[in-house]
Amino acid sequence: MTMKKIVSWVMVALCLLALSACQSQEKRIRHTAEQFLKAYYTADYTTAATYCTPALAGRLNRGAEMGSHVPEEIAQKMKEAVMQTSFKIVSVDVDKENACAVVHYELTAPILDGPVVKQMLLQLEGRTAAVDGIE
């Protein structure tokens, strides 16, 4: 094999490796976003908080604690409304320079006139992603 062919194969291998790394990062981001949204839109704020940065987790936990003081009848109606909500991730935009990603998702609920596109911010650190804000 000539040196030119060896260099070509090495370059192809490096490109494939880089491409797979980007795809796996996006998969991790999607997984975190989906698990967070699944918990959030079933009113399981304790589980949702495990997918968040400490600051957002604290706010969710405080909100869940405050929700425990709502009368049972109202809490049940709120939970029923939340349980009828569904979501679908539309896109993931990764900003490597700022170590963050924006996930756009479509939200559907009986109280809405139609699907609404919303977004959430995830902070990236190494191989992990954590939800840092939700619209």
C-alpha positions as CSV (number, residue, x, y, z in Angstrom):
1,M,0.0,0.0,0.0
2,T,1.3,3.4,-0.9
3,M,1.7,6.2,1.7
4,K,-1.0,8.2,-0.1
5,K,-3.5,5.3,0.4
6,I,-2.6,4.9,4.0
7,V,-3.0,8.6,4.8
8,S,-6.4,8.5,2.9
9,W,-7.6,5.6,5.0
10,V,-6.5,7.2,8.2
11,M,-8.3,10.4,7.3
12,V,-11.5,8.5,6.5
13,A,-11.3,6.7,9.8
14,L,-10.8,10.0,11.7
15,C,-13.8,11.6,9.9
16,L,-16.0,8.6,10.8
17,L,-14.8,8.7,14.4
18,A,-15.6,12.4,14.6
19,L,-19.0,11.9,13.0
20,S,-19.9,9.1,15.4
21,A,-18.8,11.2,18.4
22,C,-21.2,14.0,17.3
23,Q,-24.0,11.6,16.8
24,S,-23.5,10.0,20.2
25,Q,-23.4,13.4,21.9
26,E,-26.7,14.3,20.2
27,K,-28.2,11.0,21.3
28,R,-27.2,11.7,24.9
29,I,-28.7,15.1,24.7
30,R,-31.9,13.8,23.2
31,H,-32.1,11.0,25.9
32,T,-31.6,13.6,28.7
33,A,-34.2,15.9,27.2
34,E,-36.7,13.1,26.7
35,Q,-36.4,11.7,30.2
36,F,-36.7,15.1,31.7
37,L,-39.8,16.0,29.6
38,K,-41.4,12.6,30.4
39,A,-41.0,13.1,34.1
40,Y,-41.9,16.8,34.0
41,Y,-45.1,16.3,32.0
42,T,-46.2,13.5,34.3
43,A,-45.7,15.8,37.3
44,D,-42.8,13.7,38.6
45,Y,-40.7,16.7,39.5
46,T,-38.4,14.7,41.8
47,T,-37.3,12.5,38.9
48,A,-37.2,15.5,36.5
49,A,-34.8,17.2,38.9
50,T,-32.3,14.4,38.5
51,Y,-31.8,15.5,34.8
52,C,-31.2,19.1,35.7
53,T,-28.4,21.4,36.8
54,P,-28.3,21.9,40.6
55,A,-29.9,25.4,40.3
56,L,-32.9,24.2,38.2
57,A,-33.2,21.0,40.3
58,G,-33.5,23.2,43.4
59,R,-36.3,25.2,41.8
60,L,-38.2,22.1,40.8
61,N,-37.9,20.5,44.2
62,R,-39.1,23.7,45.9
63,G,-42.0,23.8,43.4
64,A,-42.9,20.2,44.2
65,E,-42.7,20.9,47.9
66,M,-45.1,23.9,47.5
67,G,-47.4,21.8,45.4
68,S,-47.8,19.4,48.4
69,H,-49.8,22.2,50.1
70,V,-52.4,22.4,47.3
71,P,-55.8,20.8,48.2
72,E,-56.0,17.2,47.0
73,E,-58.9,17.8,44.7
74,I,-57.1,20.6,42.9
75,A,-53.8,18.7,42.8
76,Q,-55.6,15.7,41.2
77,K,-57.2,17.9,38.5
78,M,-53.8,19.5,37.8
79,K,-52.1,16.1,37.5
80,E,-54.8,14.9,35.1
81,A,-54.3,17.9,32.9
82,V,-50.5,17.4,32.9
83,M,-50.9,13.7,32.1
84,Q,-52.8,14.5,28.9
85,T,-49.8,16.5,27.6
86,S,-47.5,15.0,25.1
87,F,-44.2,16.1,23.5
88,K,-42.0,15.4,20.5
89,I,-38.4,16.6,20.1
90,V,-38.1,18.5,16.9
91,S,-34.4,19.5,16.8
92,V,-31.1,19.6,18.8
93,D,-28.7,22.5,18.3
94,V,-25.3,22.0,19.9
95,D,-23.1,25.0,20.7
96,K,-19.7,23.4,21.5
97,E,-18.0,26.7,22.0
98,N,-20.4,27.6,24.9
99,A,-20.8,23.9,26.0
100,C,-24.6,24.0,25.7
101,A,-27.4,22.7,23.6
102,V,-30.9,24.0,22.8
103,V,-33.5,21.4,22.3
104,H,-36.7,22.4,20.5
105,Y,-39.8,20.3,21.2
106,E,-43.4,20.3,20.2
107,L,-45.9,20.3,23.0
108,T,-49.5,19.1,22.6
109,A,-52.2,19.4,25.3
110,P,-56.0,19.5,25.3
111,I,-55.9,23.1,26.7
112,L,-53.8,24.3,23.7
113,D,-55.3,25.2,20.3
114,G,-52.7,23.1,18.6
115,P,-49.1,22.0,19.0
116,V,-46.7,24.6,20.4
117,V,-43.0,24.6,19.8
118,K,-41.0,25.3,23.0
119,Q,-37.3,25.0,23.9
120,M,-35.0,24.0,26.7
121,L,-31.4,24.7,27.4
122,L,-28.9,22.0,28.4
123,Q,-25.5,22.5,29.8
124,L,-22.8,20.1,28.5
125,E,-20.0,18.9,30.6
126,G,-17.8,16.1,29.3
127,R,-20.1,13.3,28.3
128,T,-23.1,14.6,30.4
129,A,-25.9,16.9,29.7
130,A,-28.1,18.6,32.3
131,V,-31.3,20.7,31.7
132,D,-30.6,24.3,32.8
133,G,-33.7,26.1,31.6
134,I,-37.1,25.3,30.1
135,E,-39.6,27.6,28.3
